[in-house]
Amino acid sequence: MAHSNAVRIGYARVSGHSQDHQIQLDALREADCREVIVETVSTRSARPKLRQTLARLQPGDTLVIYKPDRVARSMKELLVLLEDELHAREINLQILSGMCAGLHKPTGATIADKMLFLVAAMAAEMERDLIHERTMDGLAAAAAQGRTGGRPSAVDADTLAVARARRTRGESVTSIASHLGVGRSTLYRALQHHHQDQSTAPIPAAEAPAPSQAASPTSRACPTCGHEPVSRPEAVQQRDDLATVWLHLDGTHVHEQRHCAACQPHSDVLALECARCADGPLVTGVPTDTDGNLLPEITAWLTEHHWHTAPELICPRHEMP
């Protein structure tokens, strides 16, 4: 059987070492795959071999699976895989068994070729629109009752006053946060809200220079706006500023950036905190739905960067119990 795609890689997933997966393997071996990746997993989200397999595939290649439940445990997870991993990178999907059996091509010439990807795209667009609509409705309802969105601040006025005094003496945000028992990103955000310079408008992420236009990695300059400190105290503060990861949510895409005090956003910022050390990235945009759940795009970024997202946020520096 001839195939026009460059590479065909089969993927089989089993839930335990004792589970019989010979049917999957036999079907994949007969499907003209260059190789077959077998993954045995026991947790809900840990599937490193699937991530590695997807990373190897190039436009025009084909991921071959026995049934859709081998790569996803829910319809939502399958649609995210189709839209974000396969369709976005022009990777084909061949399903060997079940009602969706066949070769599905995101760039196919006919509706039949790409029907599965069209359904995924439509579902993703609808989900984004519904989340946005629910979020806006929730914010409007909260505003009408005199409430604002987001979690309560973890830094009260007394704690902030102590932090400000120690920051003025030149101590780093990291050391102050450790002494006060709060997260570095949380304290950093609180300090920046208080010290916001009204005369200096922050540079929106969309208008920030591209990395190629910013200063070299060996420079002390901000990689986003190019601002370079002119004194040692300012250099110490900028070092702390640039140690914080900012995630900018733009539609369905998450952009990671570093900001100094001159270009950082000051509104609609959510601090994601590790349940062990209370540290984590700062997120701009609307990263949660009306129920307070993180959007899939943010959860995907955390997972990609080796965070545990359930039942609580745990950063990569800590082992799960």
C-alpha positions as CSV (number, residue, x, y, z in Angstrom):
1,M,0.0,0.0,0.0
2,A,1.5,3.3,-1.1
3,H,1.4,6.4,1.1
4,S,2.3,9.9,-0.1
5,N,3.2,11.2,3.4
6,A,6.9,11.3,4.5
7,V,6.6,9.5,7.9
8,R,4.0,7.3,9.6
9,I,4.4,6.7,13.3
10,G,2.1,4.5,15.3
11,Y,1.2,5.2,18.9
12,A,-0.3,2.7,21.3
13,R,-1.3,3.4,24.9
14,V,-2.1,0.9,27.6
15,S,-3.2,1.7,31.1
16,G,-1.1,-0.9,32.9
17,H,1.6,-3.5,32.3
18,S,-0.8,-6.3,32.5
19,Q,-3.3,-5.0,30.0
20,D,-3.5,-6.9,26.8
21,H,-2.6,-4.5,23.9
22,Q,-1.7,-7.1,21.3
23,I,-4.7,-6.1,19.1
24,Q,-3.4,-2.5,19.0
25,L,0.1,-3.6,18.1
26,D,-0.9,-6.0,15.4
27,A,-3.1,-3.4,13.7
28,L,-0.4,-0.8,13.9
29,R,2.3,-3.1,12.5
30,E,0.0,-3.9,9.5
31,A,-0.5,-0.1,8.9
32,D,2.9,0.4,7.3
33,C,4.3,2.5,10.2
34,R,7.9,3.3,10.3
35,E,7.9,2.6,14.0
36,V,5.3,2.0,16.7
37,I,5.6,3.8,20.1
38,V,4.1,1.9,23.1
39,E,3.3,3.9,26.2
40,T,2.2,2.4,29.5
41,V,0.7,5.0,31.8
42,S,-0.9,4.9,35.2
43,T,-1.8,8.6,35.8
44,R,-4.3,10.8,34.1
45,S,-2.0,13.3,32.5
46,A,1.5,11.8,32.3
47,R,2.0,10.7,28.7
48,P,5.6,11.7,27.9
49,K,6.0,9.4,24.9
50,L,2.9,10.9,23.2
51,R,4.4,14.4,23.6
52,Q,7.7,13.2,22.3
53,T,6.0,11.5,19.3
54,L,4.0,14.6,18.4
55,A,7.2,16.7,18.7
56,R,8.9,14.5,16.1
57,L,6.2,14.7,13.5
58,Q,6.6,17.2,10.6
59,P,4.0,18.7,8.2
60,G,2.7,15.9,6.0
61,D,3.6,13.2,8.4
62,T,0.9,10.9,9.9
63,L,0.1,9.8,13.4
64,V,-1.5,6.4,13.3
65,I,-3.6,5.2,16.2
66,Y,-5.9,2.2,16.8
67,K,-8.8,4.3,18.2
68,P,-9.2,7.9,19.4
69,D,-9.3,6.8,23.1
70,R,-5.6,5.9,22.8
71,V,-4.6,9.6,22.5
72,A,-7.4,11.3,24.5
73,R,-9.6,10.5,27.5
74,S,-12.4,12.8,26.6
75,M,-13.9,14.4,23.6
76,K,-12.6,17.8,24.7
77,E,-9.1,16.5,25.0
78,L,-9.4,14.9,21.5
79,L,-10.6,18.2,20.0
80,V,-7.7,20.1,21.5
81,L,-5.2,17.6,20.1
82,L,-6.8,17.8,16.7
83,E,-6.9,21.6,16.6
84,D,-3.8,22.6,18.5
85,E,-1.3,19.8,17.8
86,L,-2.3,18.2,14.4
87,H,-4.2,20.8,12.4
88,A,-1.9,23.7,13.4
89,R,1.1,21.7,12.2
90,E,-0.5,20.0,9.2
91,I,-0.1,16.5,10.6
92,N,-2.4,13.8,9.3
93,L,-4.3,11.4,11.6
94,Q,-5.1,7.8,10.7
95,I,-7.6,5.9,12.9
96,L,-7.6,2.1,12.3
97,S,-10.8,1.1,14.1
98,G,-14.2,2.4,14.9
99,M,-16.7,4.7,13.2
100,C,-14.0,7.3,12.6
101,A,-11.6,4.9,10.9
102,G,-9.8,6.3,8.0
103,L,-7.1,8.9,7.0
104,H,-7.9,12.4,8.1
105,K,-6.0,15.3,6.5
106,P,-6.1,18.9,7.8
107,T,-5.2,20.0,4.3
108,G,-7.2,17.5,2.4
109,A,-8.8,18.4,-0.9
110,T,-12.3,17.2,0.0
111,I,-14.6,17.7,3.0
112,A,-14.5,14.0,3.7
113,D,-10.7,14.1,4.0
114,K,-10.7,16.9,6.6
115,M,-14.1,16.5,8.2
116,L,-12.7,15.5,11.6
117,F,-10.5,18.6,11.6
118,L,-13.3,20.8,10.6
119,V,-15.4,19.6,13.5
120,A,-12.5,20.2,15.9
121,A,-12.0,23.7,14.5
122,M,-15.7,24.5,14.9
123,A,-15.8,23.1,18.4
124,A,-12.7,25.1,19.4
125,E,-14.1,28.3,18.0
126,M,-17.4,27.8,19.7
127,E,-15.7,27.0,23.0
128,R,-13.6,30.2,22.8
129,D,-16.7,32.3,22.0
130,L,-18.7,30.8,24.9
131,I,-15.9,31.2,27.4
132,H,-15.4,34.8,26.4
133,E,-19.2,35.5,26.5
134,R,-19.5,33.9,30.0
135,T,-16.5,35.7,31.3
136,M,-17.8,39.1,30.1
137,D,-21.2,38.4,31.5
138,G,-19.7,37.4,34.8
139,L,-17.5,40.5,35.0
140,A,-20.4,42.7,34.2
141,A,-22.6,41.1,36.8
142,A,-19.8,41.4,39.4
143,A,-19.2,45.1,38.5
144,A,-22.9,45.8,38.9
145,Q,-22.7,44.5,42.5
146,G,-19.6,46.5,43.2
147,R,-17.2,43.6,43.0
148,T,-14.1,43.0,40.9
149,G,-12.9,39.7,39.4
150,G,-9.9,37.7,40.6
151,R,-8.8,36.2,43.9
152,P,-8.4,38.2,47.1
153,S,-4.9,39.7,47.5
154,A,-2.5,37.6,49.5
155,V,-0.6,40.7,50.6
156,D,-2.4,43.0,53.1
157,A,-1.5,46.6,53.7
158,D,0.8,45.8,56.7
159,T,2.7,43.2,54.8
160,L,3.1,45.5,51.8
161,A,4.4,48.3,54.0
162,V,7.1,46.0,55.4
163,A,8.0,44.8,51.9
164,R,8.2,48.4,50.6
165,A,10.5,49.4,53.4
166,R,12.8,46.5,52.9
167,R,12.8,47.0,49.1
168,T,13.8,50.6,49.6
169,R,16.9,49.3,51.5
170,G,17.9,47.4,48.4
171,E,16.8,43.8,49.4
172,S,15.6,41.6,46.6
173,V,12.0,40.6,46.1
174,T,13.0,36.9,46.4
175,S,14.5,37.4,49.9
176,I,11.7,39.6,51.1
177,A,9.1,37.1,49.9
178,S,10.9,34.3,51.6
179,H,11.0,36.2,54.9
180,L,7.3,37.3,54.8
181,G,6.1,33.8,53.7
182,V,4.4,34.9,50.4
183,G,5.1,34.0,46.8
184,R,7.7,36.0,45.0
185,S,5.4,36.6,42.0
186,T,2.5,37.6,44.3
187,L,4.7,40.1,46.2
188,Y,6.3,41.4,43.0
189,R,2.8,42.1,41.6
190,A,1.7,43.9,44.8
191,L,4.8,46.1,44.8
192,Q,4.4,47.0,41.1
193,H,0.8,47.9,41.6
194,H,1.8,50.3,44.4
195,H,4.8,51.8,42.6
196,Q,3.1,52.2,39.2
197,D,4.5,55.3,37.6
198,Q,1.6,57.1,36.0
199,S,3.9,59.1,33.8
200,T,5.3,56.0,32.1
201,A,2.8,54.1,30.1
202,P,3.5,50.4,29.9
203,I,4.3,48.9,26.5
204,P,1.6,46.5,25.4
205,A,2.9,43.0,24.6
206,A,1.8,43.3,21.0
207,E,3.9,46.5,20.6
208,A,7.0,45.2,22.3
209,P,10.1,44.7,20.1
210,A,10.8,41.2,18.8
211,P,13.6,39.3,20.6
212,S,15.9,39.9,17.7
213,Q,15.5,43.7,18.3
214,A,16.1,43.5,22.0
215,A,19.4,43.6,23.8
216,S,21.8,40.6,23.7
217,P,21.5,37.9,26.4
218,T,24.7,39.2,28.0
219,S,23.3,42.7,28.4
220,R,21.5,43.9,31.6
221,A,18.9,45.4,29.3
222,C,15.3,44.3,29.3
223,P,14.8,41.7,26.5
224,T,11.3,43.1,25.8
225,C,11.7,46.9,25.7
226,G,15.5,47.3,25.8
227,H,15.6,49.4,29.0
228,E,19.0,49.3,30.7
229,P,19.5,50.2,34.3
230,V,21.8,53.2,35.1
231,S,22.6,52.4,38.7
232,R,23.4,49.4,40.9
233,P,20.1,49.6,42.9
234,E,18.1,49.8,39.6
235,A,20.1,46.9,38.2
236,V,19.2,44.8,41.3
237,Q,15.6,45.6,40.9
238,Q,15.6,44.9,37.2
239,R,17.2,41.5,37.8
240,D,14.3,40.6,40.1
241,D,11.9,42.0,37.5
242,L,13.3,39.9,34.7
243,A,13.3,36.7,36.9
244,T,9.5,36.7,36.7
245,V,7.8,34.9,33.9
246,W,4.9,36.8,32.2
247,L,2.3,34.9,30.2
248,H,0.3,36.9,27.7
249,L,-2.9,35.2,26.6
250,D,-3.8,36.3,23.1
251,G,-6.9,34.4,21.9
252,T,-5.8,30.8,22.0
253,H,-2.0,31.5,22.1
254,V,0.2,32.0,25.2
255,H,3.2,34.2,24.7
256,E,6.0,34.0,27.3
257,Q,7.9,37.3,28.0
258,R,10.1,39.0,30.6
259,H,9.3,42.6,31.6
260,C,11.2,45.3,33.5
261,A,9.4,48.0,35.4
262,A,9.2,50.2,32.3
263,C,7.2,47.8,30.1
264,Q,5.3,45.5,32.5
265,P,1.5,45.4,32.4
266,H,-0.3,46.7,35.5
267,S,-3.9,45.6,35.1
268,D,-5.8,42.3,34.7
269,V,-2.8,40.4,36.1
270,L,-3.3,37.0,37.8
271,A,-0.5,35.4,39.8
272,L,-0.4,31.6,39.4
273,E,1.1,30.2,42.7
274,C,2.6,26.8,43.4
275,A,0.9,25.2,46.4
276,R,4.3,24.3,47.9
277,C,6.4,27.6,47.5
278,A,3.7,30.1,46.4
279,D,5.8,31.1,43.3
280,G,4.8,31.0,39.7
281,P,4.2,33.1,36.5
282,L,2.0,36.2,36.1
283,V,-0.7,36.0,33.5
284,T,-2.4,38.9,31.7
285,G,-5.6,38.8,29.8
286,V,-8.6,36.6,31.0
287,P,-6.9,33.3,32.0
288,T,-10.0,31.8,33.8
289,D,-13.6,31.1,33.0
290,T,-16.5,32.4,35.1
291,D,-16.1,29.5,37.5
292,G,-12.5,30.4,38.2
293,N,-11.0,27.5,36.3
294,L,-7.9,28.1,34.3
295,L,-8.4,28.1,30.5
296,P,-7.0,25.1,28.6
297,E,-4.4,27.3,26.9
298,I,-2.9,28.2,30.3
299,T,-3.2,24.6,31.6
300,A,-1.4,23.4,28.5
301,W,1.5,25.8,29.1
302,L,1.9,24.7,32.7
303,T,1.8,21.1,31.7
304,E,4.4,21.7,28.9
305,H,6.7,23.3,31.5
306,H,6.3,20.3,33.8
307,W,3.8,21.8,36.3
308,H,1.3,19.5,38.0
309,T,-2.2,21.1,37.5
310,A,-4.4,18.7,39.5
311,P,-5.6,18.5,42.2
312,E,-3.5,21.6,42.9
313,L,-0.8,23.6,41.1
314,I,2.7,22.2,41.8
315,C,5.8,23.7,40.2
316,P,8.6,21.5,38.7
317,R,10.8,22.2,41.7
318,H,8.6,19.9,43.9
319,E,7.7,16.3,43.7
320,M,4.1,15.2,43.9
321,P,3.3,13.2,47.0
